[in-house]
Amino acid sequence: MGLLDGKIAIITGAARGIGQAYSIRFAKEGAKLVVCDVLDCNETKAKVEAEGAECLALKVDVTDEESTRKMAEETINKYGRIDILLNNAAIYGGLVMKPFENISVEEWDKVMSVNLKGLFLCSKAVTPQMKKQKKGKIINISSTTFHMGVPMLLHYVTSKGGVVGFTRALSNELGEYGINVNAIAPGFTMTDASKGITGGNKELFEQLASMQANMQAIKRREEPEDLTGAAVFLASDDSDFIAGVTLPVSGGAGLV
Ligand SMILES: NC(=O)c1ccc[n+]([C@@H]2O[C@H](COP(=O)([O-])OP(=O)(O)OC[C@H]3O[C@@H](n4cnc5c(N)ncnc54)[C@H](O)[C@@H]3O)[C@@H](O)[C@H]2O)c1
C-alpha cells in the first residue's frame, strides 16, 4: 500500500531535476501521473512507468491559459478526476546570480510570469474539478532563498516570496471546498539548475554548496530525493487538516 494509492497527480516542471524526483516518488506511492513541462517529459514518463504507474506526458506552458486548461481537460479525459496539483515549474535553471541592476526587464518579467502567473493559471485550471470532488491538494514550490533574503537573484527570490503569499491567500479561498493549499520551501538542492547558478564557475559553486551545508543543522548537501517525502505528505490524506503553510525542507536552513 502506498500513501497515494489511486490518486491522480499533475506535476508541472516534471521533465528534469526535482520535478522528476517528485514524479518517481509519487509513482512509488501508487499515484497515477500527468507529467507536464515545456520540455519533453518522455524520460520522466519512462521512469514513472518503470515503477509500474500509469503516466500521461504533456507539453504544457504554465504561462499560457489555454495550455493549462488543456492540461486539466486531458487529465480528466484520461483519469476522470484530479486529486493533486504540484506546481513545481519555474524559471530557475538558466538563471545566473548577478547584481539586481544587471537583471533586464525581460528576464524579470519572464521569471514573474512562470513562477507566479504559472501557479495562478494551473490552480485556476484544476480548481473546478477539485471543487466538484470536494477534495484536492495544491502544493506550491517556494524557496528558502526568500526566507534568507539571498542576494544576487532578486527576481527569483521575490517570486518565491510571492509563492508564500499566494499559498496563504488561496488556501483561505479554497479550504471550505476541501482543497488544501500548501507549499514547500526547498533549500539549495543539487540539480543541474543549481549547478548553473554560478554561470559555469565550478569553484564558486563548490564554495556556495559547502557554505550552505555548513549553515544547516544537517550538514550535508540537499538532494532532490530529500524533498519528496514532504511532497507525498502534503499530497496525501495525512495532511487533510494542514492549510496555508510553507514547509521548509532545507536541513534546517532558512527557518522563520
Ligand atoms: N534546486 C534548488 O536548489 C531549488 C531550491 C529552492 C526551490 N527550487 C524550486 O524547485 C523547483 C525545481 O527546481 P530544479 O532545481 O529542478 O529546477 P529546473 O529549472 O531544473 O526545473 C524547473 C522545470 O520547470 C520547467 N519550466 C520552465 N518554464 C516552464 C513553463 N513555462 N511551463 C512549464 N514548465 C516550465 C523547466 O523546463 C524545468 O523542467 C523550482 O520551482 C525551483 O524554483 C529549487
The ligand as a MOL file (V3000), in Angstrom:
LIG
                    3D

  0  0  0     0  0            999 V3000
M  V30 BEGIN CTAB
M  V30 COUNTS 44 48 0 0 0
M  V30 BEGIN ATOM
M  V30 1 N 17.3140 23.3570 -6.9310 0
M  V30 2 C 17.2100 24.1770 -5.8870 0
M  V30 3 O 18.1820 24.4810 -5.1750 0
M  V30 4 C 15.8830 24.7820 -5.5320 0
M  V30 5 C 15.7640 25.4680 -4.3190 0
M  V30 6 C 14.5360 26.0280 -3.9810 0
M  V30 7 C 13.4530 25.8950 -4.8260 0
M  V30 8 N 13.6060 25.2320 -6.0090 0 CHG=1
M  V30 9 C 12.4520 25.1260 -6.8710 0
M  V30 10 O 12.1970 23.7640 -7.1470 0
M  V30 11 C 11.6560 23.6290 -8.4550 0
M  V30 12 C 12.5090 22.7010 -9.3020 0
M  V30 13 O 13.8540 23.1490 -9.2980 0
M  V30 14 P 15.0040 22.4490 -10.1830 0
M  V30 15 O 16.2880 22.6710 -9.4750 0
M  V30 16 O 14.5840 21.0720 -10.5580 0 CHG=-1
M  V30 17 O 14.9930 23.4420 -11.4460 0
M  V30 18 P 14.7400 23.2040 -13.0280 0
M  V30 19 O 14.9710 24.5220 -13.6820 0
M  V30 20 O 15.5340 22.0480 -13.4970 0
M  V30 21 O 13.1920 22.8010 -13.0780 0
M  V30 22 C 12.1690 23.6680 -13.4850 0
M  V30 23 C 11.3520 22.9920 -14.5620 0
M  V30 24 O 10.2930 23.9050 -14.9320 0
M  V30 25 C 10.1640 23.8540 -16.3500 0
M  V30 26 N 9.5390 25.0700 -16.8740 0
M  V30 27 C 10.1100 26.2910 -17.0490 0
M  V30 28 N 9.2380 27.1330 -17.6300 0
M  V30 29 C 8.0830 26.4410 -17.8150 0
M  V30 30 C 6.8160 26.7670 -18.3680 0
M  V30 31 N 6.5590 27.9990 -18.8540 0
M  V30 32 N 5.8510 25.8060 -18.4130 0
M  V30 33 C 6.1110 24.5540 -17.9270 0
M  V30 34 N 7.2940 24.1850 -17.4060 0
M  V30 35 C 8.2690 25.1190 -17.3400 0
M  V30 36 C 11.6000 23.7000 -16.8470 0
M  V30 37 O 11.6260 23.2480 -18.1900 0
M  V30 38 C 12.1690 22.7050 -15.8370 0
M  V30 39 O 11.9820 21.3840 -16.2530 0
M  V30 40 C 11.5410 25.0460 -8.9940 0
M  V30 41 O 10.2750 25.5830 -8.6510 0
M  V30 42 C 12.6150 25.7810 -8.2180 0
M  V30 43 O 12.3850 27.1640 -8.1670 0
M  V30 44 C 14.7870 24.6760 -6.3790 0
M  V30 END ATOM
M  V30 BEGIN BOND
M  V30 1 1 1 2
M  V30 2 2 2 3
M  V30 3 1 2 4
M  V30 4 1 4 5
M  V30 5 2 4 44
M  V30 6 2 5 6
M  V30 7 1 6 7
M  V30 8 2 7 8
M  V30 9 1 8 9
M  V30 10 1 8 44
M  V30 11 1 9 10
M  V30 12 1 9 42
M  V30 13 1 10 11
M  V30 14 1 11 12
M  V30 15 1 11 40
M  V30 16 1 12 13
M  V30 17 1 13 14
M  V30 18 2 14 15
M  V30 19 1 14 16
M  V30 20 1 14 17
M  V30 21 1 17 18
M  V30 22 2 18 19
M  V30 23 1 18 20
M  V30 24 1 18 21
M  V30 25 1 21 22
M  V30 26 1 22 23
M  V30 27 1 23 24
M  V30 28 1 23 38
M  V30 29 1 24 25
M  V30 30 1 25 26
M  V30 31 1 25 36
M  V30 32 1 26 27
M  V30 33 1 26 35
M  V30 34 2 27 28
M  V30 35 1 28 29
M  V30 36 1 29 30
M  V30 37 2 29 35
M  V30 38 1 30 31
M  V30 39 2 30 32
M  V30 40 1 32 33
M  V30 41 2 33 34
M  V30 42 1 34 35
M  V30 43 1 36 37
M  V30 44 1 36 38
M  V30 45 1 38 39
M  V30 46 1 40 41
M  V30 47 1 40 42
M  V30 48 1 42 43
M  V30 END BOND
M  V30 END CTAB
M  END
